[in-house]
Amino acid sequence: YFDVCVANLPYQISSPFLFKMLSHRPMFRSAVIMFQLEFAQRLIAKPGEDLYCRLSVNTQLLAKVESLLKVGKGNFRPPPKVDSLVVKIEIKNPPPAVNFIEWDGLVRMLFNRKNKTLHAILTVKSVLGILEQNFKTQLSLRNLPLPEPFPDMKLMVEEVLTTTGYSDQRAAKMDLNDFLCLLAAFNERGIHFT
């Protein structure tokens, strides 16, 4: 158990440390951590910004992150090759009611090509194959038979994208609520990302 975390850690462990901390229970009050500048900027990036990525979305789902202080490389002896940024992290309590593994599956898929439309990403043959396999796995886990005739996964995906209005959207410009709505709509149709 800890209530507050203050750290300047080796930058190569930033991502694993961050997600271990975000999943830590019991929840802590806040953390003040110095990260490499670009990594920290990704944590606080907003939709449409160049550094907005899967890391931004996953972190912001679980926590509120704010920039506190930029620390130039000249403040260290010997000086490192990069600048740093101190951020404050407060975990959202209660945590969002979403299966994080499923959430990350969707976000990972969409951010592989974040500037393509969702339709272009989700109707590729390889992605449809993954979604079809996940569909079958979910039915099996619930001891449900495969439907006859088996549904056309491409049509199901296109229907969800059309009814939600996300077909022409791009992950790089979507916010947390967009991803949550999209995941809920897919799950409602039996389409899963794990």
C-alpha positions in Angstrom: 0.0 0.0 0.0 1.1 3.6 -0.7 -0.7 6.9 -0.9 1.7 9.0 -2.9 4.4 8.2 -5.4 7.2 10.6 -6.3 9.8 9.3 -8.8 12.5 10.0 -11.3 13.0 6.6 -12.9 15.1 5.2 -15.7 13.3 6.2 -18.8 13.4 2.7 -20.4 11.0 1.4 -17.8 8.5 4.3 -18.1 5.7 2.4 -19.9 5.7 -0.8 -17.8 6.0 1.2 -14.6 3.1 3.5 -15.6 0.7 0.6 -16.3 1.8 -1.4 -13.2 1.1 1.7 -11.2 -2.3 2.4 -12.9 -3.4 -1.2 -12.1 -2.2 -1.0 -8.5 -4.8 -1.7 -5.9 -5.6 -0.3 -3.4 -5.7 3.0 -5.3 -3.2 5.7 -4.4 -4.0 9.4 -4.1 -1.5 10.8 -6.7 1.8 10.3 -8.3 4.3 12.9 -9.4 6.8 11.4 -11.9 9.5 12.7 -14.2 9.4 11.1 -17.7 11.2 11.7 -20.9 9.6 14.8 -22.5 8.1 13.0 -25.6 6.7 10.1 -23.5 5.1 12.5 -21.0 3.6 14.6 -23.9 2.0 11.4 -25.2 0.3 10.9 -21.9 -1.4 14.3 -22.0 -1.9 14.5 -25.8 -5.4 15.3 -27.0 -7.3 14.0 -30.1 -5.9 15.5 -33.3 -2.5 16.2 -31.8 0.6 14.6 -33.4 1.6 12.7 -30.3 -2.0 11.4 -29.6 -1.7 7.6 -29.6 -2.7 4.3 -27.9 -0.6 5.3 -24.8 -2.6 8.6 -24.6 -6.0 6.9 -24.8 -5.2 4.0 -22.4 -3.7 6.3 -19.8 -6.5 8.9 -20.0 -9.1 6.1 -19.6 -7.6 5.1 -16.3 -6.2 8.4 -14.9 -6.1 12.2 -15.0 -2.7 13.4 -16.1 -1.5 17.0 -16.0 1.8 18.6 -16.9 3.6 20.2 -14.0 7.1 21.2 -15.0 9.5 20.9 -18.0 13.0 20.0 -17.0 15.7 20.8 -19.5 18.6 18.4 -20.0 21.0 21.2 -18.9 19.7 20.7 -15.3 21.6 17.4 -15.0 25.3 16.5 -14.7 26.2 14.9 -17.0 23.4 16.2 -19.2 21.2 13.4 -20.8 20.3 13.5 -24.5 16.6 14.4 -23.9 14.5 16.9 -22.0 12.1 15.7 -19.3 8.6 16.6 -18.0 7.2 16.2 -14.6 3.5 15.1 -14.6 0.9 14.5 -11.9 -1.2 11.4 -12.2 -4.5 10.8 -10.3 -6.2 7.5 -10.9 -9.9 7.7 -11.7 -12.0 6.4 -8.8 -14.2 4.5 -9.4 -12.4 3.1 -12.4 -14.4 3.1 -15.7 -16.7 0.1 -16.1 -14.9 -1.4 -19.1 -12.9 -4.6 -19.7 -9.5 -3.1 -20.1 -8.1 -6.1 -22.1 -11.0 -5.8 -24.6 -10.7 -2.0 -24.6 -7.0 -2.3 -25.4 -7.7 -4.8 -28.2 -9.9 -2.3 -29.9 -7.6 0.7 -29.4 -4.5 -1.3 -30.5 -6.3 -2.3 -33.7 -7.4 1.2 -34.5 -4.1 2.9 -33.7 -2.0 0.6 -35.8 -3.1 2.9 -38.6 -4.5 5.8 -36.7 -4.9 8.2 -39.7 -7.0 5.7 -41.8 -10.8 5.6 -41.5 -12.2 3.1 -39.1 -14.0 1.5 -42.1 -10.7 1.0 -43.9 -9.0 -0.5 -40.8 -11.8 -2.8 -39.7 -12.9 -4.2 -43.0 -9.4 -5.6 -44.0 -9.5 -9.3 -44.5 -7.0 -10.1 -41.7 -8.9 -8.0 -39.2 -12.2 -9.5 -40.2 -10.6 -13.0 -39.7 -9.5 -12.0 -36.1 -13.0 -10.6 -35.3 -14.7 -13.8 -36.7 -12.4 -16.0 -34.6 -13.2 -13.8 -31.5 -16.9 -14.1 -32.3 -16.7 -17.9 -32.3 -14.6 -18.0 -29.1 -17.1 -15.8 -27.3 -20.0 -18.1 -28.3 -18.0 -21.1 -27.2 -17.2 -19.5 -23.8 -21.0 -19.0 -23.3 -21.8 -22.6 -24.5 -23.8 -21.2 -27.4 -24.0 -22.9 -30.8 -22.7 -21.2 -33.9 -25.6 -19.5 -35.7 -26.9 -20.9 -39.0 -26.2 -19.4 -41.4 -23.0 -17.9 -39.9 -23.2 -14.1 -40.1 -21.1 -12.1 -42.6 -18.6 -10.4 -40.3 -17.9 -7.6 -42.8 -21.6 -6.7 -42.9 -21.8 -6.8 -39.1 -18.8 -4.5 -38.8 -20.2 -2.1 -41.5 -23.6 -2.0 -39.8 -22.0 -1.0 -36.4 -19.9 1.6 -38.0 -22.8 3.1 -40.0 -25.3 3.1 -37.2 -22.8 4.7 -34.8 -21.6 7.2 -37.4 -17.9 6.2 -37.0 -17.3 4.7 -40.4 -15.4 7.7 -41.7 -13.8 8.7 -38.3 -10.1 8.3 -37.7 -8.7 7.0 -34.4 -6.3 10.0 -34.3 -9.2 12.4 -33.8 -11.5 10.3 -31.5 -11.8 10.9 -27.8 -12.4 8.5 -24.9 -16.2 8.7 -25.3 -16.0 7.8 -29.0 -14.0 4.7 -28.2 -16.3 3.7 -25.3 -19.4 4.1 -27.5 -17.8 2.2 -30.3 -16.7 -0.7 -28.1 -20.2 -0.9 -26.5 -21.9 -1.0 -30.0 -19.5 -3.8 -31.1 -20.0 -5.8 -28.0 -23.8 -5.4 -28.3 -23.6 -7.1 -31.7 -21.3 -9.9 -30.3 -18.1 -8.5 -31.8 -15.2 -8.6 -29.4 -11.5 -7.6 -29.5 -10.1 -10.4 -27.3 
